[in-house]
């Protein structure tokens, strides 16, 4: 499930989910983006184990890696939202910083 969310976050650059999942997703996405900062075949194959879609791996290494090259960390932002209506689960939005 986390790998699906990693792929969706890279595709849409923001994702709305529960707060607990958002914290775990943030941790994993930070690692994948750090891999993208080193554009070689070894890091690309490591990223493919976490990202399902090959187009998103290409986007990760061609667009996001260079975008965050000078940044030492903190590639994502976690914004708390109102609780979900059905079960009052705390919700959050994870987004990539510009």
N, C-alpha and C positions, 0 to 999 in steps of 0.2 A: 504494500500500500504506500509506503514512503517513497519507493522508487517511482510509482505512478505520480505522486505529488511532486517529486523533483522534476519529472518531465513536464508536467503541466505548469509548474512555476517558471521553468525556463521558456516555455512556449508563450505564456501570457504575461509574464513578468510580475504577476500578483496573483494571490490565491487566498480564498477565504475558507477557514477551517476551524476546528476547535483549538483552544489555546494550548492544550497539551501536545496535540499533533503539530501545531505550528512551531513550538519550541524544538521538537525533535527534527522537524523538517529544516528549520533554520540551521541546525548543527550540521546536517548532512549536505545541504546546498553550499554552505561555506567551504566544505572540503572539496566538493566538485569544482567550484569556481577557482579554488586555489590550484587544482590540477590544470585548469585551462590556462593559467598564466604561463605554463611551460609547454609550449606548442611542439611536442615531439610525439612519436608513435607510442612510446611507453605510457605516457600520461593520457593519451587519447584512448588507449585500450583500457586503462584503469577507469576512465570516466564512462566508458561504454558498459561497464558492469553495473553502474548506478542509474544510467539514463537509457530508457527503452528505445526512443526514436533516434534514428541515425541523423535525421535533419536537425534535431535539437543538439546533438553532439557537435555537428558542424557549426551551428549557431553559437554554441558555447565557446568553441575554440576560435572562430573567426570574428565574432562580435563582442562577446562578453569578456573573454580573456584579455584582449587589448584594452577594453574599456576600464577594467579594474587592475591593469598592470601596475600602476603607480600606487595603488591603495594597499596598505599592509593587512587589511582585514575589514570586517564589518560591511559585507556586501549586501546584507539584507536588513530590512526594517520590520519590526513586529508592532502592529497597531492593534490595541484591544478594541473590540466592538461590543455592542449590546449582546446580552445572552440570547441564545436561540429560543424561539417562542415555544416550541413543543416540549422540550425537557429542561430548559433553562441552563443548558451547557454554555460555559463561557466561550465566546468566539473571538477569533483574532484574524487579522489579515497580514500575510507575509508578502513583502514586495521587495524587489531589487531596488537599491538606491540608484539615483541617476548619475 
